[in-house]
């Protein structure tokens, strides 16, 4: 196995100024010299996200399409690190994320994700987060932050950009056809804002509908349309 050098963190962004103010210094502090770079792939933000990304030394990319799969692929194309680590702006990795990822790679785990807990402590959200410890059909959503060897990601041809929703699960499905997938036993923190802006049941119904239609191979555009009809907050 070739030696693993450094990690490229890739953050898809659309109007995330408040989260970038917290996430970028966090990544810089705790990733340190184990990071090759932090890439913010922007889908057309109209707030101060772009200025904030630049102020913290992130590499800023402007995606021609407002689509998370496209933004993530763009970041991966520009990344110089051996390992790609895809992180949503409203999540907070564990402080030792870089050491954990590199150690996992050294152990032969070339692709995987983390468990998580929500930043709001309700019994329903506790139940949701508890299930993220299992390596199951429902593992690998973007909130769990995917790490993967860049060479392997390229062999898979990256994210399927026709998936304007469920792009994370679609990629993990292909990963499992080629490799073991790992859920690491460390908890990151995920924003509960979608649940706060809607309600737990509405979000659960939206997620269940999207996943069921994905398994039934319904066109992504139709899945996204139905999913968005459930929710007030769309990201």
C-alpha positions in Angstrom: 0.0 0.0 0.0 1.4 3.4 -1.0 2.1 5.9 1.8 -0.8 8.3 2.5 0.3 12.0 2.7 -2.4 14.6 3.3 -6.1 15.3 3.2 -8.1 17.6 1.0 -11.2 18.9 2.8 -14.0 19.7 0.3 -17.0 21.8 1.5 -20.1 22.3 -0.8 -21.5 25.8 -0.1 -24.6 27.8 -0.7 -25.2 30.8 1.6 -23.3 29.4 4.6 -21.5 32.4 6.0 -22.4 31.7 9.7 -21.3 28.1 9.4 -18.1 28.8 7.5 -17.1 31.3 10.2 -17.0 28.4 12.7 -16.1 25.4 10.4 -13.0 26.9 8.6 -11.0 27.9 11.7 -12.0 24.6 13.3 -10.6 22.6 10.4 -7.4 24.8 10.2 -6.8 24.4 13.9 -7.4 20.6 14.2 -6.3 19.5 10.8 -3.0 21.3 10.9 -0.2 20.1 8.7 -2.2 16.9 7.9 -4.3 19.0 5.5 -3.3 19.6 1.9 -5.9 22.3 1.6 -9.5 23.3 2.4 -11.7 23.8 -0.7 -15.0 25.6 -0.6 -17.0 24.8 -3.7 -19.6 27.5 -4.0 -22.9 27.1 -5.9 -23.7 30.8 -6.2 -23.9 32.2 -2.7 -25.5 35.6 -2.2 -24.3 36.2 1.3 -20.7 36.7 2.6 -19.7 33.1 2.2 -17.2 33.8 -0.6 -15.4 36.6 1.4 -15.3 34.4 4.5 -13.9 31.5 2.7 -11.1 33.7 1.3 -10.4 35.3 4.7 -9.7 31.9 6.2 -7.3 30.8 3.4 -9.7 28.3 1.8 -9.4 27.6 -2.0 -12.6 29.0 -3.5 -14.2 27.4 -6.5 -17.2 28.7 -8.4 -19.4 25.9 -9.6 -21.1 26.5 -12.9 -24.1 24.6 -11.6 -26.0 24.8 -8.3 -25.8 21.1 -7.6 -24.0 19.5 -4.7 -22.7 16.6 -6.7 -21.3 19.0 -9.3 -19.7 21.1 -6.6 -18.2 18.1 -4.9 -16.7 16.8 -8.1 -15.3 20.2 -8.9 -13.6 20.2 -5.5 -12.2 16.7 -6.0 -10.8 17.6 -9.4 -8.8 20.5 -8.0 -7.7 18.6 -4.8 -4.0 17.9 -4.3 -4.3 15.6 -1.4 -4.3 11.8 -1.5 -7.4 11.6 0.6 -10.7 13.5 -0.1 -12.8 14.4 2.9 -16.3 15.7 2.0 -17.7 17.9 4.8 -21.0 19.7 4.9 -20.8 23.3 6.2 -23.3 22.8 9.0 -21.4 19.8 10.5 -18.4 19.7 12.9 -16.0 16.8 12.6 -14.4 15.3 15.6 -11.3 17.3 16.7 -8.9 14.5 15.8 -10.6 13.9 12.4 -7.3 14.1 10.5 -5.4 11.6 12.7 -8.4 9.3 12.7 -8.7 9.3 8.9 -5.0 8.8 8.3 -4.9 6.0 10.9 -7.9 4.3 9.3 -6.2 4.5 5.9 -3.1 3.0 7.3 -5.2 0.1 8.6 -6.6 -0.5 5.1 -9.9 1.3 5.4 -9.7 3.3 2.3 -13.3 4.7 2.5 -15.8 5.4 5.2 -17.6 7.9 7.4 -18.3 8.8 11.0 -21.2 8.5 13.4 -22.9 11.7 14.5 -25.0 13.4 17.1 -27.2 16.4 16.7 -26.6 19.8 18.2 -30.1 19.7 19.7 -30.7 17.1 22.4 -34.3 15.8 22.0 -35.3 12.2 22.4 -36.3 11.9 18.7 -33.0 13.3 17.5 -31.1 11.1 20.0 -32.8 8.1 18.4 -31.9 9.2 14.9 -28.2 9.7 15.8 -28.1 6.4 17.6 -28.7 4.5 14.4 -25.7 6.2 12.7 -23.4 3.8 14.5 -24.5 0.9 12.4 -23.0 0.1 9.0 -26.2 -0.4 7.1 -28.2 0.5 3.9 -28.8 3.9 5.4 -25.1 4.7 6.2 -23.0 7.2 4.2 -25.2 10.2 4.0 -23.4 13.5 3.5 -23.9 14.5 7.2 -21.6 11.6 8.2 -18.7 13.2 6.2 -17.2 10.8 3.7 -13.5 10.1 3.4 -12.1 8.3 0.5 -8.8 7.7 -1.3 -8.7 10.1 -4.3 -7.4 7.4 -6.6 -10.4 5.2 -5.7 -12.8 8.1 -6.0 -11.5 8.8 -9.5 -11.9 5.1 -10.5 -15.6 5.4 -9.5 -15.8 8.6 -11.7 -16.9 10.6 -8.6 -20.4 11.6 -7.8 -23.1 11.1 -10.5 -24.1 14.6 -11.3 -27.5 13.5 -12.5 -28.4 13.0 -8.8 -29.5 16.4 -7.7 -30.4 14.7 -4.4 -29.3 11.4 -2.8 -25.9 11.8 -4.6 -24.1 10.7 -1.4 -26.1 7.4 -1.1 -25.7 6.7 -4.8 -21.9 7.0 -4.5 -21.8 4.8 -1.4 -23.9 2.2 -3.3 -21.2 2.0 -6.0 -18.5 2.0 -3.4 -19.9 -1.1 -1.7 -19.8 -2.9 -5.0 -16.1 -2.4 -5.1 -14.9 -2.2 -1.5 -15.7 -2.5 2.1 -17.3 0.5 3.6 -16.5 1.6 7.2 -18.4 3.6 9.8 -15.9 4.8 12.3 -16.7 4.7 16.0 -16.3 8.5 16.6 -19.1 11.0 16.8 -19.2 14.3 14.9 -21.8 17.0 15.4 -24.6 17.7 12.9 -26.9 20.8 12.8 -30.5 20.1 13.7 -31.6 23.2 11.8 -33.7 21.3 9.3 -35.6 19.7 12.2 -36.0 23.0 14.0 -37.3 24.8 10.9 -39.8 22.1 10.2 -40.6 19.3 12.7 -39.2 15.9 13.4 -42.1 14.0 11.7 -42.1 16.1 8.6 -38.4 15.6 8.1 -38.6 11.9 8.7 -41.4 11.6 6.1 -39.3 13.6 3.6 -36.2 11.4 4.2 -38.2 8.2 4.1 -39.9 9.2 0.8 -36.6 10.2 -0.8 -34.9 7.0 0.2 -37.7 4.8 -0.8 -37.9 6.4 -4.2 -34.1 6.2 -4.6 -34.3 2.4 -4.0 -37.1 2.2 -6.5 -34.8 4.0 -9.0 -37.1 6.9 -9.5 -35.5 9.8 -11.4 -33.6 12.2 -9.1 -35.5 15.2 -10.3 -38.8 13.6 -9.2 -37.3 12.6 -5.9 -36.1 16.1 -5.2 -39.4 17.7 -6.1 -41.3 15.5 -3.7 -38.7 15.9 -1.0 -38.7 19.7 -1.2 -42.5 19.8 -1.0 -42.2 18.5 2.6 -39.8 21.1 3.9 -39.5 24.8 4.8 -35.6 24.7 4.9 -34.4 23.2 1.7 -30.8 22.3 2.6 
